[in-house]
Amino acid sequence: RILNSHVCVGNGDNGACNGDSGGPLICRRGGYHYLAGVTSWGVSGCQTTGYPSVFTRVAYYTDWIQNVIQSHSV
């Protein structure tokens, strides 16, 4: 099930494979690179034709990330 906290990438011809979990989805906008997602799961195995790889959408968790960083800052 795809949630708002996910981002789908690709069409199954290439993408995330077993063991890639936690890896970055790096995107470029305006000449800058940013972390858009973290490898989460796929339909089955790797590169299933016609199906995307699923990443956890980092922007969805921005508030939580900032709160954790602030609560642990010295």
C-alpha positions in Angstrom: 0.0 0.0 0.0 1.4 3.4 -1.0 1.1 6.1 1.6 1.6 9.9 1.6 4.9 9.2 3.4 6.1 7.2 0.3 7.5 8.3 -3.1 7.6 5.9 -6.0 10.4 6.0 -8.5 11.0 4.3 -11.8 9.1 1.8 -13.8 10.8 -1.4 -12.9 13.4 -1.4 -15.5 16.0 -0.3 -13.0 15.8 0.6 -9.3 16.2 -0.6 -5.8 17.2 -4.3 -5.2 17.3 -6.5 -2.1 19.9 -5.2 0.3 19.4 -1.5 -0.8 17.1 -0.7 2.1 18.2 2.5 3.8 20.0 3.8 0.8 19.5 7.4 -0.5 17.3 8.8 -3.2 19.2 11.9 -4.2 17.5 14.5 -6.4 18.8 17.7 -7.9 16.9 20.9 -8.1 18.3 24.3 -9.0 21.9 23.0 -9.1 21.6 21.6 -5.5 21.4 17.9 -4.5 19.1 16.9 -1.7 17.9 13.7 0.1 14.4 13.1 -1.2 13.9 9.6 0.0 15.3 6.5 1.8 15.0 3.1 0.1 12.1 1.3 1.7 10.6 -1.6 -0.4 9.6 -2.9 -3.8 7.0 -5.2 -5.2 9.2 -8.2 -5.2 12.9 -8.8 -5.4 14.4 -6.2 -7.6 13.5 -4.3 -10.8 10.1 -5.8 -11.3 9.1 -4.7 -14.8 6.2 -2.1 -14.7 6.5 -1.5 -10.9 8.4 1.3 -9.2 10.8 1.2 -6.2 9.2 2.7 -3.1 11.1 5.1 -0.9 10.2 6.8 2.4 9.6 10.5 1.6 12.0 12.5 3.7 10.0 15.7 3.4 7.1 14.0 5.1 9.2 13.6 8.3 10.9 17.0 8.3 9.2 18.3 11.4 10.0 15.1 13.3 13.7 15.2 12.1 14.0 18.8 13.3 12.5 18.0 16.7 14.8 15.1 17.3 17.9 17.1 16.2 16.8 20.0 18.5 16.2 17.8 21.5 19.6 16.2 21.1 21.6 19.3 20.4 24.3 20.3 22.9 
